[in-house]
Amino acid sequence: MSETDPAALGGQPFANETGGEQLLATGVLKEFCGFLMNRPSYLVGYLIVAMVALSGLVAPLLPLASPVDADAGAYLVPPSWAHPMGTDSAGLDVFSRVLFAPRVDLAIALVSTCWAACFGSVAGAFVGLWEERGGIKSGAATLILRMADVIQAFPVFALALVLVAVLGQGMTSIIIAIGIVNLPLYLRLMRGEVLRIRDQSYVEAAHIAGAGDIYLLTRHIVPNAAPPLLAQMSINTGVAVLLAAGLSFIGAGVRAPTPEWGSMIAMGFQNVVTGQWWPSMFPGLALALTVFGLGRIGASILAWTNPRERSRPTRRAWKAFTEGRN
Amino acid sequence: MHNTANGTIPLSRRTLLKYGAAASAFTFAPGFVNASFGQDRSKTLVIAAPATPLSLDVENSLSPGTIDTVAAFYDYLIGFGTIPDTVDGVMREDLEPRPDLPGGYNLKGMLAESWAFAEDGKSVVFTLRQGVLSNWGNELTAEDVKYTFDRKFEVKGAGAFMTSVMGLPDKDAVKVESKYVVSFTLKDPNPILMIVCGHLANPIFDSTKCKEMATTDDPWARNFLDTNVAGFGPYALKDITRGQQMVATARSDYYGEKPYFETVVFREVPISATRLQLLQGGAVDIAQNLAPTEMKSLENSTDATVTSIEASQMLWIELNTAFAPLDNIKVRQALNYAMPKDEVVKTIMQGFGKKMTTFMPDFYPGATAEFYDYDYDIEKAKALLAEAGHADGFTSTLAYNAGIPFEETIAIMYQTALKKIGVTIELKKLPAGTFFDSLVKRSEPMTFNLDAPFTPDPGFSLNLYFHSGSFLDFSNYKNEEVDALIKTSLSTLVEEDRFAATTAAQKIINEEAPWTLIANPGFQLAHGKDIGGIVYYTSNRLNFQDYKRV
């Protein structure tokens, strides 16, 4: 148990006073930074994602070729000074498109993950709280759970494909589709956390004292269920990037020539067999790196929320300790 | 290893590995293809195609797989004579009009031995070849021809269009005169009757077998002919598994010259890169529909090559005149000037094919490029848009087929070019099925189209795409003068008058530009270097019976 774990603080929620919260937050942030600095394998994930996000942000400010205007004369030009990553079969500059693509890929991944997490966790919280309340509340909870079962019964990619086909091609449709397929994950995760927390004595005490459902959830349950949710969100963002790229790869994603890694790979993969590897190789690498980075971020949050993992000495510290002892 | 009391072999890791290895070795052993079909590989033609036929009945489908296979199973009344192509070793149909010959062209009899026109040109009598057997062993008679055309009137599939183009008013127009003589009586003289008889969609069916397979619910044996064949062609169907492969075997009782290849395996390989690799590795003899870069990569191959032939295939964009501002002629002209045709052919098509300068295949009799003036010219396009009142441009949508990869790259190139004249187009990638649906429903302002008129006649071609009543007039083009000129060209037997009418129609169509012209992609056949005997047909199909190993 760590000092910041509510359970370690006698089962009490976080401090209520504003100054106290700020102090606590600063302390947590400082501790988290120290945790990352001592674990480079996690830190590298943050650096990769930061770089990718930064490239998407600053790409329009850089003196790059247009990512959407084709140069009819530059057909499948290999990497050169003029085109560092070459051009594709439409004469589009691959380097420029790789840098611009995070604006679409990360936006789709973040927005779809956030909305799925918001709606899924709210629904999961109520399901967990109402499940054994009886009456209409239990009925509603069961209905929501069964709906989640139905969604989860379909293969994720197939369901996303059908949703995009129904909603129409475009960024909004992809965001909605990815959000819907991910929503049950958060619902179940939050439900599990609520089932664990709702029986804690401080929650029961608040309930007996007359606290309503909303109060219980917002003040006592959700804050304590947040860490695993955050870890799941980070991992899911990577999955969402892959899903968005997969949908674009099969032509159900963003509209051409919007720079997006999946559609770039799809446009270039046919040329690989004839020796023009660059139109699909570079976006493929960018995609792999980003998903890897997001995966490391998720892993770091999971490790941080696990007291044993968090307090485990790093390899360097352990080496220094053993050398000092010898 | 031991056997159990009941004689079954216990499934252990060791037995699994042992039998698995044996099965693998059998599968990959050289000659597996031959062994499985009991044929000599040298006499087996293996084709890697994007898809197996959707149907083997031309009334149901004229999908690419159907187009490539139907002529192997069915013969026609007549066909074109052939002449050498400009490509060495390749033959092609002789399309030159020959007013001195009956039918007006250099035609060869297939199922029909001879034919004779009435003086007024309103009827023709076919005398059929005797002793011709179908793949079911039934002899060809005039009843088969009669049945074939009755079926067209009743089934109302592609045949309905065919009978109308041939000028056959009703079922009574086709009459059995005797066992081997059949006559066609027309409402008006029809200059293209004979060449339409040789159209891919007009094969002659074995009526005896079809009637045998008919049911009360299916009186025209549509279900049977969907997956079976009943024809008089050189091959019989051995097996078809849609999505996997079709196998055809040469008929020993075929009346004509026996095909070189005794077995044809038409295998579905959806990914073009895989088809290329199979061809390079010698696993297949022909790889269909390769991407231009893939065909280019065969230039240095020692085992495979690409035969590139001038063809009827055309690639264009339908400018739907029902959508503003595409109803404005100047706007459509501007859109034509903005298409970088030369660059498309040079880069995306890798030099295969040529830029399109006519509104029909340019080698068809009567086709003319004398009115063409749509080379890439952005300044001219801007000026025309300004004249049309759209100096600031406009916004529109361009739909393309996800199944044809180069359409996307052309669309992106075109989008960039149009930006230069202020026109913004949104690209709409549609799966093949949805794409054709939107094309037929004419629901998009701009839509790609890749097609060819199979009958090499200017009147037929213009009627197909520009007559306001045509089911293929996807640009909703309507000009009464053009309609009248097309009608004239299809109802007079005087050569000069026909071509004068089609030339006048082409001038108007060129001026009014209902299409954005792009390219004639040509007919490219990627094949092993040991495959010869290639003949080009305006239906852009394979013809198994022509090919041989050289």
Boltz contact constraints between the chains, C-beta under 6 A:
constraints:
  - contact:
      token1: [A, 69]
      token2: [B, 416]
      max_distance: 6.0
  - contact:
      token1: [A, 70]
      token2: [B, 412]
      max_distance: 6.0
  - contact:
      token1: [A, 70]
      token2: [B, 413]
      max_distance: 6.0
  - contact:
      token1: [A, 70]
      token2: [B, 416]
      max_distance: 6.0
  - contact:
      token1: [A, 72]
      token2: [B, 340]
      max_distance: 6.0
  - contact:
      token1: [A, 72]
      token2: [B, 343]
      max_distance: 6.0
  - contact:
      token1: [A, 72]
      token2: [B, 413]
      max_distance: 6.0
  - contact:
      token1: [A, 75]
      token2: [B, 347]
      max_distance: 6.0
  - contact:
      token1: [A, 89]
      token2: [B, 409]
      max_distance: 6.0
  - contact:
      token1: [A, 90]
      token2: [B, 409]
      max_distance: 6.0
  - contact:
      token1: [A, 90]
      token2: [B, 412]
      max_distance: 6.0
  - contact:
      token1: [A, 90]
      token2: [B, 413]
      max_distance: 6.0
  - contact:
      token1: [A, 251]
      token2: [B, 402]
      max_distance: 6.0
  - contact:
      token1: [A, 251]
      token2: [B, 429]
      max_distance: 6.0
  - contact:
      token1: [A, 255]
      token2: [B, 427]
      max_distance: 6.0
  - contact:
      token1: [A, 256]
      token2: [B, 408]
      max_distance: 6.0
  - contact:
      token1: [A, 256]
      token2: [B, 412]
      max_distance: 6.0
  - contact:
      token1: [A, 256]
      token2: [B, 427]
      max_distance: 6.0
  - contact:
      token1: [A, 257]
      token2: [B, 412]
      max_distance: 6.0
  - contact:
      token1: [A, 270]
      token2: [B, 273]
      max_distance: 6.0
  - contact:
      token1: [A, 270]
      token2: [B, 291]
      max_distance: 6.0
  - contact:
      token1: [A, 271]
      token2: [B, 293]
      max_distance: 6.0
  - contact:
      token1: [A, 273]
      token2: [B, 273]
      max_distance: 6.0
  - contact:
      token1: [A, 274]
      token2: [B, 293]
      max_distance: 6.0
  - contact:
      token1: [A, 274]
      token2: [B, 294]
      max_distance: 6.0
  - contact:
      token1: [A, 274]
      token2: [B, 297]
      max_distance: 6.0
